[in-house]
């Protein structure tokens, strides 16, 4: 499996400012994409720098 990127927004913030972001991803069966059940990791990436990792479990 190869990593996939989903861009949320282009936002400019000042140093020490905080920002709350959310993104919903639809895990829908399609003919062009397969869903793989089990544990998956989601990693935040800002300006090319990888950050926090969260784990999700997909059951189909």
Beta strands, then each sheet from edge to edge (+ up, - down):
strand 1: 38-46
strand 2: 49-58
sheet 1: 1+ 2-
end
